Amino acid sequence: MDPSRVEKFLHRIGGLKHACDLDLLIFFARHPRALVTSEQLASWLGYELSQIADSLEVLLSTGLLTRMLNPAHAARLYILDVNAGGDWFPEFLALASTRAGRLAMREALARRVSNAHSGPHARVARPVGALRRPQPFVVRRSPDDMSGVKAG
């Protein structure tokens, strides 16, 4: 996969800035009408809730995604408008349908983020999977605590 081709392609798309933006666009390409909560998206895609909210706003502001609110439910209906993307959407689907294409786009976005945030106040959001998770533990009774337990 030619990195310069991918860079030009991402420049043509325009709005994508973070890997989460890309992952959400791929999700909605696979599920063009989805009734989901932001918490579900964060859980399924493995990003922090704040990053999901930021990326949803990116896709909503570009016109690629429409959000329908229902006050009775926490879930929102998201509708992908493939025509809003212009002529690049079929090429995006072809590129995103392969692992190599997705990795090339993620690497190009990571380079873009690292170039834009190379200053002293740089902050890059991490996927939830990158966070250190607590180790599981087992609670057992000591033999001294077994005085009131009857064997039967």
N, C-alpha and C positions, 0 to 999 in steps of 0.2 A: 504494500500500500504506500503510495507516494505521499509523504508528509506535506509537500507543497500543494498538491491537489486537494488534500483534506483541508488545509488552511484556507485555500481560496474558496472552497465549498462552504466552510463555516462562516467566512466573511460574507458570502452571498446570503446565507440565512440571516445573519445579523444579530438577532436577539440573544442567542445562547452564550452564556458567560461561564457557567459552572457545570460540572458533571451531572449534578442533580437536574439541571434544566434539560440536558440531553436524555437522562433516564426517564424523566416525566414525559417528554415528547415521545419517546419510544413506547412507554406504557400506554399513552393515549392513542398512539398509532395502532396498537394492538387492540385497544378497547375504546373505540371512538365515542361511545356513549357510556359513561360510567357514573354510577351513583355511589359515591364513596366519601368518607371523611378524610380530613387531613391526617388524622392519627393513623388511619388504615394505610394511607400512602406512605407515611413515614415508616411504618412497620414493614410493609412489603418491599420498599425500595432500600431501606437501611440507612436513612438519613435522619438528622435531627428535625424536629417539628418546625423549628424556625427556618431551616434551610428549605424545607418543602414549601412553606408559606412564601418565601422569597421567590422560589422558582415558579410557583403557581402564578404569582404576580407578573413575572417575566412573560410567561406564555399568554396570560390574559391581556397584557398590554400590547403584545404583538398582534393580537386578534386571532391567533391560532386556536385559542381555547375560549369557550363561553361557559360561564358558571350560572346555573339557575339555582336560586335560593328557595328553600321551602322552610318557613318558620316552624313547622311541626316536626321537622327532623334535623338532626345534626349533619346528616349526609347531604352533600351537594351533588347535583347532576352536572357533570362536565361533558361538554360536547366539543369534539375536535372538528374544526373547519379546515379541511384539506385544501380548499380553494383559496383561503387567505394566505397560504404560503407561497402561492405563485407556482412557477414551473419547477421549482427545486424539490418539491415534496416526493415525487416518484424516485428521484435520484437518492434522496435521503432514505427512503424505505429500502432501496437496493443496498445502500451502504450499511445501514443499521441492521440489515437482516443477516449479516455475517459477523462472526466474532472478531475477525481482523478489522473489519470496518468500524465496529463499535469501539474497539481498543484504540484505533487510530484517531477517532474523533475525541475520545476521552483524553488521550495524550496531547492532542492539539489544544484542547480546552485547558488542560493543566499548564501547558507552556504559556498560554495566553494569560491565565490567572497569575502565574509566577512572575511574568514580565510586568503585569499591571500592579502587582502588590509587592514589589521588591523594596519598598521604602521602609523606614524604621517603624512605622505603625501598621505594618502588614498583618492581616488576620485572615486566615483561610479556614473555612468551615470544614469539619471532618465528618465523614460518614459515621453513623452510629456504630457500625462494626469495628471502627478503629479505636473506640473507647475501651479502656481496660475494664473488663467485667470481673465482679467478685468471684472468688473460688467457692464451689459448693462445699458444704460441711455436713457431717452427720452428728446428731445429738444422741448420745447413748447414756443409759443409766449406769451408774457405778454399782458394783455388787452390794455396797452398803445401803443403797437406796431401794433394794429389793425386799425389804422386810415386810411390807404390807401386801406383797404380791403372792397369790396362791397359785401353785401349780395344779393343773387339773387334768 
